[in-house]
Amino acid sequence: MSINKKLIPQKITYSLYKDEQFYSIENVPARVNIETGEQYFSPKTVKNLHQLILGEMQCSGSKKHDLRC
């Protein structure tokens, strides 16, 4: 079975703990390997995640967001 047949599109929750803050972003589009659970993101999705998280870096506490690309 090729790698592309093992990947299925899903909306996932992306979580990150950085600089004493926890980020949880829901509805992130990803391609998920059905055998390993490994997640792959498009360049656009990665750019949106970086912009969202880096833009929140000066806030305190946990942040919960919904990312729709």
OpenMM code with the backbone's topology and positions (N, CA, C; nanometers):
from openmm import Vec3, app, unit

residues = "MET SER ILE ASN LYS LYS LEU ILE PRO GLN LYS ILE THR TYR SER LEU TYR LYS ASP GLU GLN PHE TYR SER ILE GLU ASN VAL PRO ALA ARG VAL ASN ILE GLU THR GLY GLU GLN TYR PHE SER PRO LYS THR VAL LYS ASN LEU HIS GLN LEU ILE LEU GLY GLU MET GLN CYS SER GLY SER LYS LYS HIS ASP LEU ARG CYS".split()
positions = [
    Vec3(0.0855, -0.1172, 0.0000),
    Vec3(0.0000, 0.0000, 0.0000),
    Vec3(0.0902, 0.1237, 0.0000),
    Vec3(0.0643, 0.2184, -0.0889),
    Vec3(0.1454, 0.3397, -0.0956),
    Vec3(0.1112, 0.4320, 0.0209),
    Vec3(0.2046, 0.5232, 0.0509),
    Vec3(0.1855, 0.6173, 0.1617),
    Vec3(0.0605, 0.7020, 0.1427),
    Vec3(0.0296, 0.7423, 0.0191),
    Vec3(-0.0889, 0.8259, -0.0047),
    Vec3(-0.2178, 0.7523, 0.0269),
    Vec3(-0.2212, 0.6202, 0.0095),
    Vec3(-0.3420, 0.5440, 0.0415),
    Vec3(-0.3587, 0.5262, 0.1914),
    Vec3(-0.2517, 0.5465, 0.2673),
    Vec3(-0.2576, 0.5340, 0.4122),
    Vec3(-0.2953, 0.6660, 0.4792),
    Vec3(-0.2955, 0.7749, 0.4030),
    Vec3(-0.3258, 0.9063, 0.4580),
    Vec3(-0.4708, 0.9438, 0.4311),
    Vec3(-0.5391, 0.9854, 0.5356),
    Vec3(-0.6784, 1.0275, 0.5190),
    Vec3(-0.6937, 1.1708, 0.5719),
    Vec3(-0.7710, 1.2536, 0.5021),
    Vec3(-0.7926, 1.3902, 0.5510),
    Vec3(-0.8831, 1.3887, 0.6734),
    Vec3(-0.8428, 1.4649, 0.7739),
    Vec3(-0.9208, 1.4760, 0.8970),
    Vec3(-0.9056, 1.6161, 0.9531),
    Vec3(-0.9966, 1.6538, 1.0389),
    Vec3(-0.9842, 1.7756, 1.1191),
    Vec3(-0.9377, 1.7297, 1.2570),
    Vec3(-0.8247, 1.7839, 1.3019),
    Vec3(-0.7673, 1.7402, 1.4284),
    Vec3(-0.7576, 1.8588, 1.5248),
    Vec3(-0.7280, 1.8297, 1.6499),
    Vec3(-0.6967, 1.9331, 1.7477),
    Vec3(-0.5458, 1.9359, 1.7636),
    Vec3(-0.4866, 2.0508, 1.7367),
    Vec3(-0.3415, 2.0703, 1.7465),
    Vec3(-0.3123, 2.1334, 1.8817),
    Vec3(-0.2280, 2.0689, 1.9599),
    Vec3(-0.1938, 2.1201, 2.0926),
    Vec3(-0.0451, 2.1488, 2.0999),
    Vec3(-0.0112, 2.2558, 2.1698),
    Vec3(0.1283, 2.2958, 2.1842),
    Vec3(0.1473, 2.3615, 2.3200),
    Vec3(0.2516, 2.3191, 2.3903),
    Vec3(0.2914, 2.3852, 2.5141),
    Vec3(0.4225, 2.4558, 2.4857),
    Vec3(0.4233, 2.5879, 2.4972),
    Vec3(0.5425, 2.6663, 2.4657),
    Vec3(0.5514, 2.7848, 2.5599),
    Vec3(0.6699, 2.8044, 2.6143),
    Vec3(0.6948, 2.9189, 2.7029),
    Vec3(0.5901, 2.9302, 2.8138),
    Vec3(0.5626, 2.8180, 2.8784),
    Vec3(0.4697, 2.8110, 2.9914),
    Vec3(0.3253, 2.8441, 2.9546),
    Vec3(0.2900, 2.8275, 2.8272),
    Vec3(0.1519, 2.8474, 2.7833),
    Vec3(0.1073, 2.7253, 2.7027),
    Vec3(-0.0187, 2.6914, 2.7189),
    Vec3(-0.0759, 2.5793, 2.6454),
    Vec3(-0.1708, 2.6330, 2.5396),
    Vec3(-0.1525, 2.5872, 2.4166),
    Vec3(-0.2377, 2.6272, 2.3044),
    Vec3(-0.3121, 2.5042, 2.2546),
    Vec3(-0.4402, 2.5197, 2.2296),
    Vec3(-0.5234, 2.4131, 2.1740),
    Vec3(-0.6024, 2.4729, 2.0581),
    Vec3(-0.5778, 2.4213, 1.9390),
    Vec3(-0.6422, 2.4750, 1.8195),
    Vec3(-0.7234, 2.3633, 1.7554),
    Vec3(-0.8527, 2.3847, 1.7447),
    Vec3(-0.9439, 2.2830, 1.6935),
    Vec3(-0.9676, 2.2997, 1.5438),
    Vec3(-1.0149, 2.1930, 1.4817),
    Vec3(-1.0529, 2.1913, 1.3397),
    Vec3(-0.9367, 2.2238, 1.2460),
    Vec3(-0.8195, 2.1728, 1.2788),
    Vec3(-0.7019, 2.1932, 1.1946),
    Vec3(-0.7012, 2.0847, 1.0870),
    Vec3(-0.6993, 2.1237, 0.9596),
    Vec3(-0.6968, 2.0229, 0.8534),
    Vec3(-0.5604, 1.9541, 0.8487),
    Vec3(-0.5642, 1.8217, 0.8437),
    Vec3(-0.4412, 1.7428, 0.8381),
    Vec3(-0.4673, 1.6164, 0.7575),
    Vec3(-0.3592, 1.5568, 0.7114),
    Vec3(-0.3671, 1.4221, 0.6527),
    Vec3(-0.3046, 1.3306, 0.7561),
    Vec3(-0.3783, 1.2286, 0.7991),
    Vec3(-0.3364, 1.1431, 0.9089),
    Vec3(-0.3098, 1.0022, 0.8572),
    Vec3(-0.1928, 0.9481, 0.8942),
    Vec3(-0.1569, 0.8117, 0.8563),
    Vec3(-0.2424, 0.7167, 0.9388),
    Vec3(-0.3195, 0.6307, 0.8727),
    Vec3(-0.4135, 0.5427, 0.9425),
    Vec3(-0.3431, 0.4335, 1.0232),
    Vec3(-0.2180, 0.4064, 0.9916),
    Vec3(-0.1443, 0.3034, 1.0655),
    Vec3(-0.0685, 0.3599, 1.1847),
    Vec3(-0.0095, 0.4782, 1.1696),
    Vec3(0.0778, 0.5324, 1.2750),
    Vec3(0.0177, 0.6507, 1.3508),
    Vec3(-0.0827, 0.7159, 1.2936),
    Vec3(-0.1408, 0.8341, 1.3554),
    Vec3(-0.0609, 0.9612, 1.3288),
    Vec3(0.0494, 0.9491, 1.2539),
    Vec3(0.1304, 1.0664, 1.2223),
    Vec3(0.0486, 1.1650, 1.1409),
    Vec3(0.0666, 1.2947, 1.1720),
    Vec3(-0.0125, 1.3995, 1.1095),
    Vec3(0.0740, 1.4830, 1.0159),
    Vec3(0.0202, 1.5144, 0.8994),
    Vec3(0.0882, 1.5968, 0.8001),
    Vec3(0.0012, 1.7182, 0.7699),
    Vec3(0.0659, 1.8355, 0.7627),
    Vec3(-0.0057, 1.9603, 0.7405),
    Vec3(0.0407, 2.0253, 0.6105),
    Vec3(-0.0517, 2.0940, 0.5430),
    Vec3(-0.0152, 2.1702, 0.4233),
    Vec3(0.0673, 2.2914, 0.4648),
    Vec3(0.1457, 2.3474, 0.3727),
    Vec3(0.2206, 2.4688, 0.4039),
    Vec3(0.1301, 2.5837, 0.4510),
    Vec3(0.0125, 2.5960, 0.3924),
    Vec3(-0.0812, 2.7015, 0.4326),
    Vec3(-0.1265, 2.6822, 0.5780),
    Vec3(-0.1534, 2.5587, 0.6150),
    Vec3(-0.1961, 2.5299, 0.7515),
    Vec3(-0.0843, 2.5616, 0.8506),
    Vec3(0.0389, 2.5230, 0.8177),
    Vec3(0.1529, 2.5525, 0.9053),
    Vec3(0.1696, 2.7029, 0.9214),
    Vec3(0.1573, 2.7769, 0.8123),
    Vec3(0.1692, 2.9232, 0.8181),
    Vec3(0.0611, 2.9810, 0.9094),
    Vec3(-0.0628, 2.9340, 0.8954),
    Vec3(-0.1728, 2.9832, 0.9791),
    Vec3(-0.1505, 2.9494, 1.1263),
    Vec3(-0.1010, 2.8291, 1.1557),
    Vec3(-0.0718, 2.7905, 1.2936),
    Vec3(0.0354, 2.8805, 1.3529),
    Vec3(0.1428, 2.9034, 1.2784),
    Vec3(0.2507, 2.9889, 1.3271),
    Vec3(0.2009, 3.1304, 1.3535),
    Vec3(0.1239, 3.1848, 1.2614),
    Vec3(0.0727, 3.3205, 1.2790),
    Vec3(-0.0182, 3.3293, 1.4014),
    Vec3(-0.1033, 3.2305, 1.4180),
    Vec3(-0.1966, 3.2311, 1.5300),
    Vec3(-0.1224, 3.2191, 1.6623),
    Vec3(-0.0301, 3.1255, 1.6728),
    Vec3(0.0411, 3.1025, 1.7987),
    Vec3(0.1372, 3.2170, 1.8285),
    Vec3(0.2144, 3.2599, 1.7309),
    Vec3(0.3097, 3.3681, 1.7553),
    Vec3(0.2386, 3.4986, 1.7879),
    Vec3(0.1207, 3.5172, 1.7323),
    Vec3(0.0422, 3.6361, 1.7632),
    Vec3(-0.0107, 3.6350, 1.9049),
    Vec3(-0.0227, 3.5160, 1.9647),
    Vec3(-0.0754, 3.5021, 2.1012),
    Vec3(0.0363, 3.4938, 2.2048),
    Vec3(0.1613, 3.4943, 2.1639),
    Vec3(0.2709, 3.4677, 2.2556),
    Vec3(0.2767, 3.5653, 2.3724),
    Vec3(0.2236, 3.6840, 2.3600),
    Vec3(0.2329, 3.7816, 2.4669),
    Vec3(0.1169, 3.7706, 2.5664),
    Vec3(0.0220, 3.6832, 2.5406),
    Vec3(-0.0905, 3.6636, 2.6316),
    Vec3(-0.0528, 3.5592, 2.7370),
    Vec3(-0.1260, 3.5566, 2.8472),
    Vec3(-0.0984, 3.4570, 2.9502),
    Vec3(-0.2145, 3.3592, 2.9600),
    Vec3(-0.1891, 3.2438, 3.0198),
    Vec3(-0.2917, 3.1422, 3.0366),
    Vec3(-0.2998, 3.0521, 2.9153),
    Vec3(-0.4060, 2.9737, 2.9077),
    Vec3(-0.4227, 2.8837, 2.7941),
    Vec3(-0.5127, 2.9499, 2.6906),
    Vec3(-0.4922, 2.9117, 2.5675),
    Vec3(-0.5700, 2.9674, 2.4582),
    Vec3(-0.6343, 2.8532, 2.3809),
    Vec3(-0.7586, 2.8702, 2.3452),
    Vec3(-0.8288, 2.7709, 2.2652),
    Vec3(-0.8811, 2.8415, 2.1413),
    Vec3(-0.8481, 2.7884, 2.0254),
    Vec3(-0.8864, 2.8507, 1.9001),
    Vec3(-0.9456, 2.7470, 1.8059),
    Vec3(-1.0076, 2.7973, 1.7027),
    Vec3(-1.0639, 2.7146, 1.5974),
    Vec3(-0.9993, 2.7618, 1.4676),
    Vec3(-0.9273, 2.6729, 1.3992),
    Vec3(-0.8588, 2.7087, 1.2770),
    Vec3(-0.9327, 2.6483, 1.1586),
    Vec3(-0.9794, 2.7329, 1.0712),
    Vec3(-1.0458, 2.6868, 0.9489),
    Vec3(-0.9699, 2.7442, 0.8313),
    Vec3(-0.8989, 2.6564, 0.7592),
    Vec3(-0.8166, 2.6996, 0.6449),
    Vec3(-0.8925, 2.6790, 0.5158),
] * unit.nanometer
topology = app.Topology()
chain = topology.addChain("A")
for resn in residues:
    res = topology.addResidue(resn, chain)
    for name in ("N", "CA", "C"):
        topology.addAtom(name, app.Element.getBySymbol(name[0]), res)
